[in-house]
Amino acid sequence: MSDPRLHYRAPLLRTPFHPRIAEANVLNQWGAWAGYTTALALQDEEMEYTAIRNGASLYDLCPMVKYRIMGPQAAEYLGRLTLRDVVRQPVGTVRYTAWCDDAGKVLDDGTLFRLAEAEFMLCCQERHLPWLLDAASGFDVAIAEITEAVAALSLQGPCSASVLRAAGLDVSALKPFAVTRQEFAGTTLTLSRTGFTGDLGYELWLAPEAALPLWDGLMAAGAPWGIRPIGSNALNLARIEAGFIIANADFVPAEQALREDRPRSPFEIGLDWMIDWQKGHFNGRRALLAERDGQTSRWALVALDIEGNVPAEGALLYHGKTREVGHITAAAWSPATKRNVALASLRRPWDRTAADDLWAEVYALRELHYVKLMLRARITERPFFAPARRRATPPEDF
């Protein structure tokens, strides 16, 4: 008889916002994210997406893995760790970044907040504490995971700035990827103009004990703009329109890959633009230089327009309908652009040579029967949706 303890799994944690989200989740659709319970959809996925693009939406970001990195050499350490030049990152800003192993394969991507001269917060999808600690050898720096110590909430949509103003929070001068700190409910609220929707939006970070007052305040202030809690499914649709990638969806983190051909370099997932070659040595630099100079990248991340309106999630890609040359990692019918869009991993050089004869093998359900469709795919620009309001400062009053 097997030992039942061998099958034990720790229960999923609940975030500080869980009481409010559980009340709103009439569909009772839940998923797991980084050891936490997270809502997939609460009441109506279409209306949740509509709130992102036409009103204001609230999304629980607490499961996002968060690290505090402090010390006299914190900037030098992070510059050695990540692809971008952290030493020159101004205080009060956020940067999208990524980091690699010594083979030049991406371990994860995330956002790096510079909160003070020697204080940073790194937010990412996966947990990396042992690796971060090992990489800190020789640096005067302290690293701690603070995931449970920081409650995080995403407020996104064209009306998000109006909601914050109605709640008494001034964001009129806050530029994209900038951070401000304000007092709220007796604690410090860190507010950044960031998000995962490609639209106007903000992320709010504060102590867990102030989480419910923040939620209640924003819901009350946002009522005239139809503010709505949303789940991960609506957010995923918005991020596809924005052309954003996700670990374990669009690429496999190098630490987790079981097959040697699965990890990807920054060149292979569209992140090579962030590499600062002039800042000195960083993890994976030698391998990335060899890849750049030898043009040895095997894959390319491409954005696709797919004919028709059947989402091509998981479809294989063919050149001339016969030769397999890649696969789609994320796809959706885009309500904002009225296009059938996708992100795909395409073998090089087919990202250039197959542009006029690329096909997606899609299986569509037709009255309980799957029908094979070969749909033409055309390489296009990313992002698919990028409204001017996402960068306007001060934000417009919708």
C-alpha positions as CSV (number, residue, x, y, z in Angstrom):
1,M,0.0,0.0,0.0
2,S,1.4,3.4,-1.0
3,D,2.1,6.0,1.7
4,P,-0.6,8.7,1.5
5,R,1.9,11.3,2.6
6,L,3.7,10.8,-0.7
7,H,0.7,12.3,-2.5
8,Y,0.2,15.2,-0.2
9,R,0.2,18.7,-1.8
10,A,0.1,21.9,0.2
11,P,-3.2,23.7,-0.2
12,L,-3.2,26.8,-2.5
13,L,-2.8,30.1,-0.6
14,R,-5.4,32.8,-0.7
15,T,-4.4,36.4,-1.5
16,P,-5.4,39.4,0.7
17,F,-8.1,40.2,-2.0
18,H,-9.6,36.7,-2.0
19,P,-12.7,37.6,0.2
20,R,-13.8,40.2,-2.4
21,I,-13.0,38.1,-5.4
22,A,-14.7,35.0,-4.0
23,E,-17.9,37.1,-3.5
24,A,-17.7,38.3,-7.2
25,N,-16.8,34.9,-8.7
26,V,-20.3,33.6,-9.5
27,L,-18.9,31.2,-12.1
28,N,-16.7,29.7,-9.4
29,Q,-13.9,29.3,-12.0
30,W,-10.5,29.1,-10.2
31,G,-7.0,28.2,-11.2
32,A,-3.5,27.9,-9.7
33,W,-0.8,30.5,-10.0
34,A,2.5,30.3,-8.2
35,G,0.9,28.5,-5.3
36,Y,-2.1,30.8,-5.0
37,T,-5.7,30.5,-5.9
38,T,-6.6,32.8,-8.8
39,A,-9.8,33.6,-10.6
40,L,-10.1,32.5,-14.2
41,A,-13.4,34.2,-14.9
42,L,-15.8,35.8,-12.4
43,Q,-19.1,36.5,-14.2
44,D,-18.8,37.1,-17.9
45,E,-15.5,36.9,-19.8
46,E,-16.7,39.1,-22.6
47,M,-17.7,41.8,-20.2
48,E,-14.5,41.5,-18.3
49,Y,-12.5,42.0,-21.5
50,T,-14.8,44.9,-22.4
51,A,-14.0,46.5,-19.0
52,I,-10.3,46.4,-19.9
53,R,-10.7,48.0,-23.3
54,N,-13.6,50.4,-22.6
55,G,-13.8,51.1,-18.9
56,A,-11.8,50.0,-15.9
57,S,-10.9,46.6,-14.5
58,L,-9.3,45.2,-11.3
59,Y,-7.1,42.2,-11.4
60,D,-5.4,40.5,-8.4
61,L,-1.6,40.5,-8.9
62,C,-0.7,39.1,-5.5
63,P,0.6,35.7,-6.8
64,M,3.2,37.6,-8.9
65,V,6.6,36.5,-7.5
66,K,8.3,39.5,-5.9
67,Y,11.9,40.0,-4.6
68,R,13.4,42.9,-2.7
69,I,17.0,43.5,-3.6
70,M,18.9,46.1,-1.5
71,G,22.5,47.1,-0.8
72,P,25.3,49.4,-2.0
73,Q,26.0,47.1,-5.0
74,A,22.4,46.2,-5.8
75,A,22.5,48.1,-9.2
76,E,25.8,46.4,-10.1
77,Y,24.5,43.0,-9.2
78,L,21.3,43.4,-11.2
79,G,23.3,44.7,-14.1
80,R,25.4,41.6,-14.0
81,L,22.3,39.5,-13.7
82,T,19.9,40.9,-16.3
83,L,20.2,42.0,-20.0
84,R,19.7,45.8,-19.4
85,D,21.9,48.4,-17.9
86,V,20.6,48.8,-14.4
87,V,23.2,51.2,-13.1
88,R,21.8,53.9,-15.4
89,Q,18.1,53.2,-14.6
90,P,16.7,56.3,-12.8
91,V,15.2,56.1,-9.4
92,G,11.4,56.0,-9.6
93,T,11.1,54.0,-12.8
94,V,10.2,50.5,-13.9
95,R,11.9,48.5,-16.7
96,Y,10.9,45.4,-18.5
97,T,13.9,43.0,-18.4
98,A,15.0,39.4,-18.7
99,W,17.8,37.2,-17.5
100,C,19.7,34.2,-18.9
101,D,21.8,31.3,-17.8
102,D,25.4,31.0,-18.9
103,A,24.3,29.4,-22.2
104,G,22.4,32.5,-23.1
105,K,19.0,30.9,-22.6
106,V,16.2,32.9,-21.0
107,L,15.4,31.9,-17.4
108,D,12.5,34.4,-17.0
109,D,11.3,37.9,-17.8
110,G,9.8,40.5,-15.5
111,T,9.7,44.1,-14.3
112,L,12.4,45.8,-12.3
113,F,11.4,48.7,-10.0
114,R,14.1,51.1,-8.8
115,L,12.5,52.4,-5.7
116,A,15.6,54.1,-4.2
117,E,19.3,54.4,-5.1
118,A,20.0,51.1,-3.4
119,E,16.5,49.5,-3.3
120,F,14.9,47.4,-6.1
121,M,11.9,45.2,-6.5
122,L,12.0,42.4,-9.1
123,C,8.6,40.9,-10.2
124,C,8.5,37.8,-12.3
125,Q,6.4,34.7,-13.2
126,E,8.6,32.0,-11.7
127,R,10.5,31.5,-8.4
128,H,14.3,31.9,-8.6
129,L,15.5,32.6,-5.1
130,P,18.3,30.0,-4.9
131,W,19.6,31.1,-8.3
132,L,19.4,34.8,-7.4
133,L,21.3,34.1,-4.2
134,D,24.0,32.1,-6.0
135,A,24.4,34.9,-8.5
136,A,24.9,37.4,-5.7
137,S,28.3,35.9,-4.7
138,G,30.8,38.7,-4.4
139,F,28.3,41.5,-4.3
140,D,27.3,43.6,-1.2
141,V,23.6,43.0,-1.6
142,A,20.7,41.5,0.3
143,I,17.9,39.5,-1.5
144,A,14.6,38.4,0.0
145,E,11.4,37.1,-1.5
146,I,8.5,39.4,-0.5
147,T,5.6,37.8,-2.4
148,E,3.4,37.3,0.7
149,A,4.5,40.7,2.2
150,V,3.2,42.8,-0.7
151,A,-0.4,42.9,-1.9
152,A,-0.6,43.9,-5.6
153,L,-3.6,45.0,-7.7
154,S,-3.8,45.9,-11.4
155,L,-6.1,48.7,-12.5
156,Q,-6.4,48.8,-16.3
157,G,-8.5,50.5,-18.9
158,P,-9.0,53.9,-20.5
159,C,-10.9,55.1,-17.4
160,S,-8.3,53.9,-14.9
161,A,-6.8,57.3,-14.3
162,S,-10.2,58.8,-13.8
163,V,-10.9,56.1,-11.2
164,L,-7.7,56.9,-9.3
165,R,-8.4,60.6,-9.3
166,A,-11.9,59.9,-7.9
167,A,-10.3,57.7,-5.2
168,G,-8.0,60.6,-4.2
169,L,-4.8,59.4,-5.8
170,D,-3.0,61.9,-8.1
171,V,-1.5,60.3,-11.2
172,S,-1.8,63.2,-13.7
173,A,2.0,63.6,-13.9
174,L,2.9,59.9,-13.8
175,K,4.5,58.9,-17.1
176,P,4.6,55.3,-18.5
177,F,7.0,53.1,-16.5
178,A,7.2,55.6,-13.7
179,V,6.6,55.0,-10.0
180,T,5.2,57.2,-7.2
181,R,4.6,56.6,-3.5
182,Q,1.5,58.0,-1.7
183,E,-0.1,57.5,1.6
184,F,-3.2,55.3,1.8
185,A,-5.0,53.9,4.8
186,G,-2.1,54.6,7.1
187,T,0.5,52.8,4.9
188,T,2.6,53.6,1.9
189,L,1.1,52.8,-1.5
190,T,3.5,52.3,-4.4
191,L,1.8,53.1,-7.6
192,S,3.3,52.4,-11.1
193,R,2.1,53.2,-14.5
194,T,2.5,49.7,-15.8
195,G,0.4,46.7,-16.8
196,F,-0.1,43.7,-19.0
197,T,-2.9,44.9,-21.3
198,G,-1.1,47.3,-23.7
199,D,-3.6,49.9,-22.6
200,L,-3.7,52.8,-20.1
201,G,-3.2,51.2,-16.7
202,Y,-1.6,51.1,-13.3
203,E,-0.3,48.6,-10.7
204,L,-0.7,49.3,-7.0
205,W,1.5,47.7,-4.3
206,L,0.9,48.0,-0.6
207,A,0.8,46.1,2.7
208,P,-1.6,43.2,2.9
209,E,-3.6,44.7,5.8
210,A,-4.6,47.6,3.6
211,A,-5.6,45.4,0.6
212,L,-9.4,45.3,1.3
213,P,-9.7,49.0,2.0
214,L,-7.9,49.7,-1.3
215,W,-10.2,47.3,-3.2
216,D,-13.4,48.8,-1.6
217,G,-12.2,52.3,-2.3
218,L,-11.4,51.7,-6.0
219,M,-14.7,49.8,-6.5
220,A,-16.7,52.6,-5.0
221,A,-14.7,55.3,-6.9
222,G,-15.0,53.4,-10.2
223,A,-18.7,52.7,-10.1
224,P,-19.5,55.6,-12.5
225,W,-17.1,54.1,-15.0
226,G,-18.4,50.6,-14.7
227,I,-15.4,49.2,-13.0
228,R,-15.3,45.4,-13.0
229,P,-13.1,42.7,-11.4
230,I,-11.6,40.4,-14.0
231,G,-10.1,37.0,-14.2
232,S,-7.0,35.6,-16.0
233,N,-8.9,34.6,-19.1
234,A,-9.8,38.2,-20.0
235,L,-6.3,39.4,-19.2
236,N,-4.8,36.7,-21.4
237,L,-6.9,38.0,-24.4
238,A,-5.7,41.5,-23.7
239,R,-2.0,40.5,-23.5
240,I,-2.2,38.6,-26.8
241,E,-3.5,41.8,-28.4
242,A,-0.7,43.7,-26.8
243,G,1.8,41.1,-28.2
244,F,3.2,40.3,-24.7
245,I,4.8,36.9,-24.0
246,I,4.5,34.7,-20.9
247,A,6.9,32.1,-19.4
248,N,5.5,28.6,-19.7
249,A,3.2,29.7,-22.5
250,D,5.3,31.3,-25.2
251,F,8.7,30.0,-23.9
252,V,10.0,27.5,-21.4
253,P,12.3,28.9,-18.7
254,A,15.7,27.3,-19.1
255,E,15.7,25.9,-15.6
256,Q,12.5,24.0,-16.2
257,A,13.2,22.6,-19.7
258,L,13.5,18.8,-19.9
259,R,14.5,18.7,-23.6
260,E,17.7,20.5,-24.7
261,D,15.9,22.0,-27.8
262,R,13.2,23.7,-25.7
263,P,15.0,26.7,-24.1
264,R,15.1,29.9,-26.1
265,S,17.6,32.8,-26.3
266,P,16.5,36.4,-26.3
267,F,17.0,36.5,-30.1
268,E,14.5,33.6,-30.4
269,I,11.6,35.2,-28.4
270,G,12.0,38.8,-29.5
271,L,13.9,40.2,-26.5
272,D,17.2,40.9,-28.1
273,W,16.3,44.6,-28.3
274,M,16.9,44.9,-24.5
275,I,20.5,43.6,-24.5
276,D,23.0,46.3,-23.6
277,W,26.3,45.1,-25.1
278,Q,28.2,48.1,-23.7
279,K,27.6,47.7,-20.0
280,G,30.2,45.0,-19.4
281,H,29.8,41.4,-18.6
282,F,26.5,39.8,-17.7
283,N,25.1,36.3,-17.5
284,G,25.1,34.6,-20.9
285,R,27.0,37.4,-22.7
286,R,29.6,35.2,-24.3
287,A,27.0,32.8,-25.6
288,L,24.8,35.6,-26.9
289,L,27.7,37.3,-28.6
290,A,28.5,34.1,-30.4
291,E,24.8,33.6,-31.4
292,R,24.6,37.2,-32.6
293,D,27.9,37.2,-34.6
294,G,27.4,33.7,-36.0
295,Q,23.6,34.2,-36.7
296,T,23.0,30.8,-35.1
297,S,19.5,31.5,-33.7
298,R,17.2,28.6,-34.6
299,W,13.9,30.2,-33.8
300,A,12.1,33.5,-34.3
301,L,9.0,34.9,-32.4
302,V,6.6,36.2,-35.0
303,A,3.1,37.8,-35.0
304,L,0.6,36.4,-37.3
305,D,-2.7,37.3,-39.0
306,I,-4.7,34.1,-39.5
307,E,-7.5,34.0,-42.1
308,G,-11.0,33.4,-40.8
309,N,-12.2,33.7,-37.3
310,V,-11.3,30.4,-35.7
311,P,-8.6,30.9,-33.1
312,A,-5.4,28.9,-34.0
313,E,-4.2,28.1,-30.4
314,G,-1.7,25.3,-30.5
315,A,-1.7,25.0,-34.3
316,L,1.3,23.7,-36.2
317,L,2.6,25.9,-39.0
318,Y,3.5,24.7,-42.5
319,H,5.3,26.0,-45.5
320,G,3.5,25.1,-48.6
321,K,1.0,23.1,-46.5
322,T,3.5,20.3,-46.4
323,R,6.7,21.2,-44.4
324,E,6.3,21.8,-40.7
325,V,8.2,25.0,-39.8
326,G,6.8,26.1,-36.4
327,H,3.9,26.3,-34.0
328,I,1.6,28.8,-32.5
329,T,2.0,29.6,-28.8
330,A,-0.9,32.0,-28.2
331,A,-3.9,32.9,-30.4
332,A,-7.3,34.6,-30.2
333,W,-9.9,36.4,-32.1
334,S,-9.2,40.0,-31.3
335,P,-12.4,42.0,-30.5
336,A,-10.4,45.3,-30.5
337,T,-8.9,44.9,-34.0
338,K,-11.4,42.5,-35.5
339,R,-8.5,40.2,-36.5
340,N,-7.7,36.5,-35.9
341,V,-4.2,37.0,-34.4
342,A,-1.5,34.7,-33.0
343,L,2.0,34.6,-31.6
344,A,4.2,31.9,-33.0
345,S,7.6,30.3,-32.7
346,L,8.9,29.8,-36.3
347,R,12.1,28.0,-37.4
348,R,14.6,30.3,-39.0
349,P,14.9,31.2,-41.9
350,W,11.2,30.4,-42.5
351,D,10.3,33.7,-40.7
352,R,11.6,35.3,-43.9
353,T,11.4,32.8,-46.7
354,A,7.9,31.3,-45.8
355,A,6.1,34.7,-45.6
356,D,4.1,34.2,-48.7
357,D,3.2,30.5,-48.2
358,L,2.6,29.9,-44.5
359,W,-0.3,27.9,-43.3
360,A,-1.8,27.0,-39.9
361,E,-3.3,23.6,-39.3
362,V,-6.4,24.3,-37.2
363,Y,-9.0,21.8,-35.9
364,A,-12.5,23.4,-35.6
365,L,-15.4,21.9,-33.7
366,R,-18.4,21.6,-36.0
367,E,-21.4,20.0,-34.4
368,L,-19.5,17.5,-32.2
369,H,-17.1,16.8,-35.0
370,Y,-13.6,18.3,-35.5
371,V,-12.8,19.5,-39.0
372,K,-9.3,20.1,-40.2
373,L,-8.7,23.5,-41.7
374,M,-5.6,24.8,-43.4
375,L,-5.7,28.6,-42.9
376,R,-3.3,31.0,-44.5
377,A,-1.1,32.9,-42.0
378,R,0.6,36.2,-42.7
379,I,3.5,37.6,-40.7
380,T,2.6,41.0,-39.3
381,E,3.8,43.6,-36.9
382,R,3.6,43.3,-33.1
383,P,1.7,44.6,-31.1
384,F,-1.7,44.1,-32.7
385,F,-3.3,46.7,-30.5
386,A,-1.5,49.9,-29.2
387,P,-3.8,52.8,-28.5
388,A,-2.2,56.3,-28.1
389,R,-3.9,56.7,-24.7
390,R,-1.5,54.2,-23.2
391,R,1.3,56.8,-23.3
392,A,-0.6,60.1,-23.1
393,T,0.6,62.2,-20.2
394,P,-1.4,63.5,-18.5
395,P,-3.9,60.7,-19.3
396,E,-7.1,61.7,-21.0
397,D,-10.2,62.0,-18.9
398,F,-12.5,59.3,-20.3
